[in-house]
Amino acid sequence: MTTSRSPGDPAYQMVETREALASGSRVGPRYLGTGEALDGTRAYYNFMRPVFTPEQLERELERARGLDYDLVKSYMRLPVSFEKRVVSWAHDRGIPVTSHYLYPAAHTGLDGMEHTGGGNRLGYSRTLSYAGGRTASDSVAILAASGMWISTTTIFASELFVGDRSLIDDDRTKVLYPDWEYQRLLQKAADADGGPGSDVNHAWTMGDAEMLLRVHRAGGLVVAGTDAALDDVGISLHQNLRAMVKYGFTPREALTTATGNAARCLGIDDKVGSITVGKLADLVLVEGDPLHDIRAAAAVRTVLVGGQVRTVPELLSPFRQLASGGTAGPGTRVRADAPTALPRDDHYWHEPEWAHNGCCRAR
């Protein structure tokens, strides 16, 4: 990966990360960031910024200006009148605005939709049915005509682990995942093979891919993206590409969602997104031909970001040293949860509401 964009971060952490990467004190892809998403009252996730009044909204926008946001995200319960103000303010400054939904976002002027469909407070704005995530033709037509891009985020595609453990067994995954996260990944892969919810996950993945393909073939802008809070960090982008190819995209079409299309949605296609004289030297060198086998896209051997060459062994070396020094990683263990931290059925507050009623489907 040569460029990344986050749709939501603790604002000051985002600035620290962006400056550290730009200065070279941290090694990583080019980073475009933003602060917490702007939400209405009774914020759905406690990470968001609840906005109660027009005066507070102006203060939030002033903070976005001061911290030089690359994006503003309008979340589930931000009032439509506030969203219109966010769009007007951001577009005056060349900043894109995204959210979870298509209606009324296409009318208020949002630039993109995170996910194939997400939660919102408006009962009429859902783009996906609960019947396996199927999509009506009006949603496809509006997405294609509006110019809004849509992020893939096929977070239920764990079926791809069945019969293909290449991403799980990859040395990069084993080195970079902490032990508890790697164990969770192993369990997820095991559950995908006929385990709880695997049939629903399969139906939902097919529905997601079908919607994305219809939008793409209708001339819409489909962009490869992940949902880091609910997804498998590092490998989920490749799961997205593989799911799209499995259900109808050609490998070339899928790769375009992660290159040229992604550059267009970020507004930097004059600098990156294709190999062209005058553009930045951002290149990913892989073993194999991903135009014929999309799995080869994950076989990265060397990465160039702005002409700076990095090899996989070089990037993994510091983390191997941490693991060998006893820091928690796939090769080390942490102690078990204390008894007081274990979940109890009678303590309903141990889990947030969204753990049972997800933004994408009822759980």
C-alpha positions as CSV (number, residue, x, y, z in Angstrom):
1,M,0.0,0.0,0.0
2,T,1.3,3.4,-0.9
3,T,-1.5,5.8,0.2
4,S,-4.1,5.4,2.9
5,R,-7.0,7.4,4.0
6,S,-8.9,7.2,7.3
7,P,-12.5,8.3,7.6
8,G,-12.3,8.7,11.4
9,D,-9.5,9.1,14.0
10,P,-9.0,10.9,17.3
11,A,-8.2,14.3,15.8
12,Y,-4.9,15.0,17.5
13,Q,-3.6,11.4,17.1
14,M,-4.4,11.8,13.3
15,V,-2.2,14.9,13.1
16,E,0.6,13.2,15.0
17,T,0.4,10.2,12.7
18,R,0.3,12.3,9.5
19,E,3.2,14.5,10.5
20,A,5.3,11.5,11.7
21,L,4.8,9.7,8.4
22,A,5.4,12.9,6.3
23,S,8.6,13.6,8.2
24,G,9.9,10.0,7.9
25,S,10.1,9.5,11.6
26,R,7.6,6.7,11.1
27,V,7.6,4.3,8.1
28,G,4.3,3.8,6.3
29,P,2.2,4.8,3.4
30,R,1.2,8.4,2.5
31,Y,-1.6,9.2,4.9
32,L,-4.7,11.3,4.5
33,G,-6.7,11.8,7.7
34,T,-9.5,13.4,9.6
35,G,-10.8,13.6,13.1
36,E,-13.8,12.1,14.7
37,A,-17.0,11.8,12.5
38,L,-19.6,14.4,13.3
39,D,-22.8,12.9,14.7
40,G,-26.0,14.2,16.1
41,T,-27.3,13.8,19.7
42,R,-27.2,10.3,21.2
43,A,-24.2,9.3,19.2
44,Y,-24.3,5.7,18.0
45,Y,-20.6,5.0,18.7
46,N,-18.9,6.7,21.6
47,F,-16.0,7.6,19.4
48,M,-18.0,10.2,17.4
49,R,-18.5,13.9,18.1
50,P,-22.1,14.6,19.1
51,V,-23.1,18.0,17.7
52,F,-26.0,19.6,19.6
53,T,-26.2,23.2,18.2
54,P,-25.3,25.2,15.1
55,E,-22.8,27.1,17.3
56,Q,-21.0,23.9,18.3
57,L,-21.0,22.8,14.6
58,E,-19.1,26.0,13.7
59,R,-16.5,25.2,16.4
60,E,-16.1,21.7,15.0
61,L,-15.6,23.0,11.5
62,E,-13.1,25.6,12.9
63,R,-11.1,22.7,14.5
64,A,-11.2,20.8,11.2
65,R,-9.7,23.9,9.5
66,G,-7.1,24.3,12.1
67,L,-6.0,20.7,12.0
68,D,-6.2,20.6,8.2
69,Y,-8.6,17.7,7.8
70,D,-8.3,15.9,4.4
71,L,-11.9,14.7,4.8
72,V,-15.0,15.3,6.9
73,K,-17.4,12.4,7.8
74,S,-21.0,13.1,8.5
75,Y,-22.3,10.2,10.7
76,M,-25.6,8.5,11.3
77,R,-27.5,11.0,13.3
78,L,-26.2,14.4,12.2
79,P,-29.3,16.5,11.3
80,V,-29.7,17.1,7.6
81,S,-29.5,20.8,8.0
82,F,-26.2,20.4,9.8
83,E,-25.0,18.1,7.0
84,K,-25.8,20.7,4.4
85,R,-23.7,23.2,6.3
86,V,-20.8,20.8,6.6
87,V,-20.9,20.1,2.8
88,S,-21.0,23.8,2.0
89,W,-18.1,24.6,4.3
90,A,-16.0,21.7,3.2
91,H,-16.5,22.2,-0.5
92,D,-15.6,25.8,-0.3
93,R,-12.2,24.5,0.9
94,G,-11.8,21.6,-1.5
95,I,-12.4,19.0,1.3
96,P,-14.6,16.0,0.5
97,V,-17.5,14.8,2.7
98,T,-18.7,11.3,3.2
99,S,-21.2,9.3,5.2
100,H,-22.9,5.9,5.5
101,Y,-25.9,6.5,3.4
102,L,-27.1,7.4,-0.1
103,Y,-30.3,9.3,0.7
104,P,-30.3,12.3,1.3
105,A,-26.5,12.4,0.8
106,A,-26.8,12.5,-3.0
107,H,-29.1,15.6,-2.5
108,T,-27.0,17.4,0.1
109,G,-23.9,17.0,-2.1
110,L,-21.8,14.4,-0.3
111,D,-18.9,13.0,-2.3
112,G,-18.9,9.4,-1.2
113,M,-20.6,6.6,0.7
114,E,-18.6,4.5,3.1
115,H,-19.7,0.9,2.9
116,T,-22.3,-0.6,0.6
117,G,-24.8,0.4,3.2
118,G,-24.6,1.5,6.8
119,G,-26.8,2.6,9.7
120,N,-28.5,6.0,9.8
121,R,-31.4,7.6,11.6
122,L,-33.6,8.0,8.5
123,G,-35.9,5.1,7.9
124,Y,-36.1,5.7,4.2
125,S,-32.4,5.9,3.4
126,R,-31.2,2.3,3.6
127,T,-29.6,1.0,0.4
128,L,-29.4,-2.7,1.4
129,S,-32.3,-4.9,2.3
130,Y,-32.0,-7.4,5.2
131,A,-32.5,-10.2,2.6
132,G,-28.9,-10.9,2.1
133,G,-27.9,-7.3,1.4
134,R,-29.7,-7.1,-1.9
135,T,-30.0,-3.6,-3.5
136,A,-32.8,-2.0,-5.5
137,S,-32.1,-0.6,-8.9
138,D,-32.9,3.0,-7.8
139,S,-29.9,2.9,-5.4
140,V,-27.6,1.7,-8.2
141,A,-28.9,4.4,-10.6
142,I,-28.5,7.2,-8.1
143,L,-25.0,6.2,-7.2
144,A,-24.0,6.0,-10.8
145,A,-25.6,9.3,-11.7
146,S,-24.6,11.3,-8.6
147,G,-20.9,10.9,-9.1
148,M,-20.6,9.7,-5.5
149,W,-18.1,7.0,-5.0
150,I,-18.8,3.9,-2.9
151,S,-16.4,2.0,-0.7
152,T,-16.4,-1.8,-0.9
153,T,-15.9,-2.9,2.7
154,T,-16.9,-6.5,2.2
155,I,-16.5,-7.2,5.9
156,F,-18.4,-10.5,5.9
157,A,-16.3,-12.3,3.3
158,S,-14.7,-14.8,5.7
159,E,-15.8,-17.6,3.4
160,L,-12.6,-16.8,1.4
161,F,-10.5,-18.3,4.2
162,V,-12.1,-21.7,3.5
163,G,-9.6,-23.6,1.3
164,D,-7.2,-20.7,1.1
165,R,-5.2,-19.8,4.2
166,S,-2.6,-17.9,2.3
167,L,-3.4,-14.6,4.1
168,I,-3.6,-16.2,7.5
169,D,-0.3,-18.2,7.1
170,D,1.5,-15.2,5.5
171,D,4.6,-14.3,7.4
172,R,3.6,-10.7,7.5
173,T,0.3,-11.6,9.3
174,K,2.1,-13.8,11.8
175,V,4.7,-11.2,12.6
176,L,2.5,-8.1,12.8
177,Y,-0.6,-9.5,14.5
178,P,-0.6,-9.6,18.3
179,D,-1.4,-13.0,19.7
180,W,-4.9,-12.2,20.7
181,E,-5.7,-10.8,17.3
182,Y,-4.2,-13.7,15.5
183,Q,-6.1,-16.2,17.6
184,R,-9.3,-14.3,16.8
185,L,-8.4,-14.5,13.1
186,L,-7.9,-18.3,13.4
187,Q,-11.3,-18.7,15.0
188,K,-12.9,-16.5,12.4
189,A,-11.5,-18.8,9.6
190,A,-12.7,-21.9,11.5
191,D,-16.2,-20.5,11.9
192,A,-16.3,-19.6,8.2
193,D,-16.5,-23.3,7.3
194,G,-20.0,-24.0,8.4
195,G,-19.8,-22.2,11.7
196,P,-22.3,-19.8,13.3
197,G,-23.5,-17.2,10.8
198,S,-21.5,-18.5,7.9
199,D,-24.5,-18.9,5.7
200,V,-25.6,-15.4,6.4
201,N,-22.1,-14.0,5.8
202,H,-22.0,-15.9,2.5
203,A,-25.3,-14.4,1.4
204,W,-24.3,-10.9,2.5
205,T,-21.0,-11.1,0.7
206,M,-22.7,-12.1,-2.5
207,G,-25.2,-9.2,-2.1
208,D,-22.4,-6.7,-1.5
209,A,-20.4,-7.9,-4.5
210,E,-23.5,-7.9,-6.7
211,M,-24.3,-4.3,-5.7
212,L,-20.7,-3.1,-6.3
213,L,-20.6,-4.8,-9.7
214,R,-23.9,-3.2,-10.8
215,V,-22.7,0.2,-9.7
216,H,-19.4,-0.3,-11.5
217,R,-21.0,-1.5,-14.7
218,A,-23.5,1.4,-14.6
219,G,-20.5,3.8,-14.7
220,G,-20.3,4.5,-10.9
221,L,-17.1,4.9,-9.0
222,V,-16.3,1.9,-6.8
223,V,-13.3,2.2,-4.5
224,A,-11.6,-0.6,-2.5
225,G,-11.9,0.1,1.2
226,T,-12.0,-1.6,4.6
227,D,-13.8,-1.2,7.9
228,A,-10.9,-1.4,10.2
229,A,-12.9,-1.5,13.4
230,L,-14.8,-4.7,12.3
231,D,-12.3,-6.1,9.8
232,D,-9.0,-7.9,9.6
233,V,-6.3,-5.3,9.7
234,G,-3.7,-5.5,6.9
235,I,-5.3,-8.4,5.0
236,S,-8.9,-7.2,4.6
237,L,-8.1,-5.1,1.5
238,H,-7.1,-8.2,-0.3
239,Q,-10.2,-10.0,1.0
240,N,-12.2,-7.2,-0.7
241,L,-10.4,-7.6,-4.0
242,R,-10.8,-11.4,-3.9
243,A,-14.5,-11.3,-3.1
244,M,-15.1,-8.9,-5.9
245,V,-13.4,-11.2,-8.4
246,K,-15.1,-14.3,-7.0
247,Y,-18.5,-12.7,-7.7
248,G,-18.1,-11.1,-11.1
249,F,-15.4,-8.4,-11.3
250,T,-12.4,-9.1,-13.6
251,P,-9.1,-8.9,-11.9
252,R,-8.3,-5.7,-13.8
253,E,-11.6,-4.1,-12.7
254,A,-10.9,-5.1,-9.1
255,L,-7.4,-3.7,-9.1
256,T,-8.7,-0.5,-10.6
257,T,-10.8,0.1,-7.5
258,A,-7.6,0.1,-5.4
259,T,-5.6,2.3,-7.8
260,G,-7.0,4.7,-10.3
261,N,-10.5,4.8,-8.7
262,A,-9.0,5.3,-5.3
263,A,-6.8,8.2,-6.5
264,R,-9.9,9.9,-8.1
265,C,-11.9,9.7,-4.8
266,L,-9.0,11.1,-2.9
267,G,-8.7,14.0,-5.3
268,I,-5.0,13.2,-6.0
269,D,-5.3,11.4,-9.4
270,D,-3.0,14.0,-10.9
271,K,-0.3,12.7,-8.6
272,V,-0.9,8.9,-8.1
273,G,-3.2,6.1,-9.3
274,S,-1.4,5.2,-12.6
275,I,2.1,4.9,-14.0
276,T,2.5,8.1,-15.9
277,V,5.3,10.5,-16.6
278,G,5.2,13.3,-14.1
279,K,3.3,11.4,-11.4
280,L,4.8,10.3,-8.1
281,A,6.8,7.0,-8.1
282,D,4.4,5.0,-6.1
283,L,4.8,1.3,-7.1
284,V,4.0,-2.1,-5.6
285,L,6.1,-5.0,-7.0
286,V,4.5,-8.4,-6.6
287,E,5.4,-11.9,-7.5
288,G,3.0,-13.3,-10.1
289,D,0.4,-11.6,-12.3
290,P,-2.6,-10.3,-10.5
291,L,-4.3,-9.5,-13.8
292,H,-4.8,-13.3,-14.1
293,D,-4.8,-14.3,-10.5
294,I,-5.9,-11.6,-8.0
295,R,-4.2,-13.5,-5.2
296,A,-0.9,-12.4,-6.6
297,A,-1.7,-8.8,-5.5
298,A,-0.9,-9.9,-2.0
299,A,2.5,-11.3,-2.9
300,V,4.2,-8.0,-2.4
301,R,8.0,-8.0,-2.4
302,T,8.9,-4.3,-2.7
303,V,7.1,-1.0,-2.3
304,L,8.0,2.4,-3.5
305,V,6.4,5.5,-2.0
306,G,7.4,8.7,-3.7
307,G,10.5,6.9,-5.0
308,Q,11.5,5.6,-1.6
309,V,12.2,1.9,-1.8
310,R,11.1,-0.5,0.9
311,T,11.4,-4.3,1.0
312,V,9.2,-6.6,3.0
313,P,12.1,-8.0,5.2
314,E,13.1,-4.4,5.9
315,L,9.6,-3.4,7.0
316,L,9.2,-6.5,9.2
317,S,12.6,-6.4,10.9
318,P,11.6,-4.0,13.8
319,F,8.6,-6.1,14.6
320,R,10.6,-9.3,14.6
321,Q,12.9,-7.7,17.1
322,L,10.0,-6.6,19.3
323,A,8.6,-10.2,19.3
324,S,11.9,-11.7,20.2
325,G,12.2,-9.2,23.0
326,G,9.0,-10.4,24.7
327,T,6.6,-7.8,23.4
328,A,3.1,-9.2,22.8
329,G,2.9,-10.7,19.3
330,P,1.9,-13.9,17.6
331,G,4.8,-15.7,19.2
332,T,4.1,-14.5,22.8
333,R,1.2,-14.8,25.2
334,V,-0.5,-12.4,27.5
335,R,-2.2,-13.4,30.8
336,A,-5.8,-14.4,30.8
337,D,-8.6,-11.9,31.6
338,A,-9.1,-11.2,35.3
339,P,-12.4,-12.8,36.6
340,T,-13.9,-9.3,37.0
341,A,-13.4,-8.6,33.3
342,L,-15.1,-11.7,32.0
343,P,-18.5,-11.1,30.3
344,R,-21.7,-12.0,32.2
345,D,-25.1,-12.4,30.7
346,D,-26.7,-10.4,33.5
347,H,-24.3,-7.5,32.9
348,Y,-25.8,-6.2,29.7
349,W,-23.7,-3.1,29.8
350,H,-20.6,-5.2,29.0
351,E,-21.4,-4.9,25.4
352,P,-22.6,-1.9,23.4
353,E,-25.9,-2.0,21.7
354,W,-24.3,-2.2,18.2
355,A,-22.8,-5.6,19.1
356,H,-26.4,-6.9,18.8
357,N,-27.9,-4.6,16.3
358,G,-25.2,-3.8,13.8
359,C,-25.1,-0.9,11.3
360,C,-25.2,-3.4,8.4
361,R,-27.7,-6.0,9.7
362,A,-29.4,-7.2,12.7
363,R,-27.3,-9.6,14.7
